[in-house]
Amino acid sequence: MSVLDDCVALVRIDSQNPGALEHACAAWLQERLQDAGITACRRETPGRRPNLVAAVAGTGQAPRLVLLAYMDTVPVGEG
């Protein structure tokens, strides 16, 4: 898959908050990470919202980089 294909597939997943398909978004992302050889584990918050945690091992003593992103979106047409 290309980056464009990934973007199209991800945008097609309805991840509006509140909404049930946020789990579908997490499942898709977890599969893509695993396809890239990156282990990702899913954890749910007490409110049953999915979180993904993934790590890529680095080399040397360089500083670490942490990325944080949201999977949910706001409803279309509101604000």
N, C-alpha and C positions, 0 to 999 in steps of 0.2 A: 504494500500500500504506500501511496505517496502522502506527503504532509497534507496536500489538498484533499485527498480521499479521507484521511483521518478527520480533518476539520468538518467536512460534509457529514460524515457519519456521526460525529459527536454533536453537531448542531441539530441533527434529526432526532436526537433523544430529547424528549420533553422532560426537562429537569426543573420545571417551575416549582418554586417554593411558595406555599405548601404543595406537595404533590408526591404521589407514590413512585414516580419513575426516577427519582434521585438514585435509587438502588440500581436501576438499569444503567445509569451513567457510571456509577462506581464499578459495576461488573464489567462494562465495556473498557473502562480505563485500566482496570486490573488485568484484563486479558491482553491488552496492547502492551502493557509493561512486561508481562510475562513473556509475550512473543519477542520482546527485545532483550530477554535474558535478565530482567530485573525482577527480583522477588518483591512482591507487594502483598501485604496482609490487610484485610478489611476488619475494621473495628466499628462497632455501633456505639453511638452516644446513648445516654439514658433515655433520650427522646426518640430512639430507634433511627437516628440519621446516620448514614454510613460515612466513615472516614477511611482513607487509604493511607498506609504508611509504607514507604519504599526507601531503600537506601542503595546507593551505588558506591562501592568501595573505591577509594582514591589511592594514591601512592604518595610517599614522602610525608613531609611534615607541614605541608601547606595548610592554610586555614580552611575550615570547612564552609560549605555553602548550603544553606537551607532554603528550600522553596516551599511556599505555602500557597495553595490556590483553592478557590471555591468551586464546587461542582454544581451548585444550584443556580438558577436564574430567576429573575423577576418575571411576573406574568407579562406577556406581550401586550403593548398598548397602554400600560399603566405607568405613567410618569417617565 
